[in-house]
Structure formats: C-alpha cells, structure tokens
Amino acid sequence: MSGTEAAKIRRLPPWLGKNIPAETGRPLIDCLAELRLDTVCRGARCPNRLECLSRGQAAFLILGPRCTRACRFCAVESGNPEPPDPGEPFRLAEAVKRLGLAHAVITSVTRDDLSDGGAGHFARTAAAIRSRCPGVAVEILVPDFSGNPEAWRTAADCRPEVFNHNLETVARLYPGVRPGADFDRSLALLGFAKRRRPGVTTKSGLMLGLGEDFREVREAAGALRRAGVDMLTVGQYLRPAGGRALPVERFVPPEEFADLERELRGLGFAGVACSPFTRSSYRAGESFGAVSGRED
C-alpha cells in the first residue's frame, strides 16, 4: 500500500460521520456506575455508543474488562483478568430492572483462564435476570469457550432467547485477525447451540474492510446459514487505537452494503442487517422483535 493510499484509509469517508445526540444517557451511566457494571460499548469503543446511551440501551460486559486473547480488530484490553465477581449477575439483573429493559444483551471478554471459559457465569447471569425481571428477552453474545463441549452445553442450556457468537471475518483471514480462535470451531458452536435448543434464535456477525472479498463473505454467510444461524449482522471494521490493531483495508460504501444485504437475505436468514454502522448488539431488541414478533 502506498503512502497516499494509507493516508486515504486513515481518513473516514463522509458516510461514516454520525450525529451525536444531545442527550447523553445520564440515567444509564449513573446506574452502571452505582452497580459497578461495564459495557462492551465502552470497552470496545463502539461508534454507536453515544446513540445507544441516549436511548437507554447498552450491551453488558461481564467477567471483567481484560481479555485473555489479543484479537487484532478489538479495542478491549488484553491481560490477566481478575476472578469472576459472584455478585455481578445479581447487580446486572438489578440494572435491567431499573432501566426497564425488554431485551438484555450480555457479552464477555474471552476467559481462557477459566475451566469453563465463563459459561457458568453466563448461566448465572441469565438466571438472575429471569428471576428479577420475568419476561425480559435475554441475548447472550458468547466467546468460543475454547471448544469445551461442557461449556457449550452450559451456555445453550441457560435458554437465552438469542444465542449469539460472532464469526467476525472470513476463513482466510482468521490467523491474522483472530489468533487463538478457529473459523470451523465458531461454526461448530453455533450449530451445536441450534441443535441443542432448536427454538433458540441463533445469530452471528461479520466485519468488512479487513481485506476480504465479497465472494469470501458470501461463502462465510452460506456456512453460517448451513450451521442453522437465523440472524446475521454485517458492519464496517473501524480501526481502534492501539499498536496491535489492523489497518482498515477498505471502507465499503453504503450502497454496497445494501446490495450485499439483498443478496444475503436470499440465503434464507430470518433477519439480515448490513450497513457501515451495523454491530452485533446494535438495536438488538428491535432486530429480534422483527424476526420473533416480540416488541422491544
């Protein structure tokens, strides 16, 4: 890549400008601070975070802010995490109650240091939400649990309304983008969840702009559909700050996202969202409501 090309990549194109809402979501921020809870919106520096905060929405991040892996697309801090906080599931359920959420998204860092990868903590959190907030839809966005079948069962058996695991990128790019992860293992996890709980809505997400081509994207989407995935999100990769982060190879224009969405819908997904700002947990309740008939 030439110096001129690199300079162009560093500048965001006009379609990635976003109006920042005047309302900052202070009630949500105060609630999270009081209950000592974190969000992936902040940890991953999501470009939608201020919009979601202003709407009283966030994706809760459990099991601490430090990840045991170092994926090269992610802004979440890597390092040695603290032991799981046994009170966290109950504080999170209290936050869901206070905020009046109809759809709660729960995700985590990857915890390869734990024997179950944190699957039991997901289950305890889902149980606490169901006990404190009957009727709330629970969406879990899980890591791969290092392929541990017992952990997979634990996560699936907590009976979430949505079982989400992001594929993130195409098979060819996995070694450089997701060290420690495995394309086929992620597909196997999603397929397992669907077979284990046929009634669960399965979901996954991909990023564009890491050097993939659309043929590879279509192949990855087809593999997800064959694994039984119901919902697919596709968004633009934006490079976070940090030395390990990969550069953006290409900013995909909105019209190409729209064309891709039309094509991917033809694969039989119940729901597909493709746009530069699409993220796995962005407006998750609305997306689930559209495919399930539930109101967010």
Order of alpha helices (4+ residues) and beta strands (2+ residues): alpha-alpha-beta-alpha-alpha-beta-alpha-beta-alpha-beta-alpha-beta-alpha-alpha-beta-alpha-beta-alpha-beta-alpha
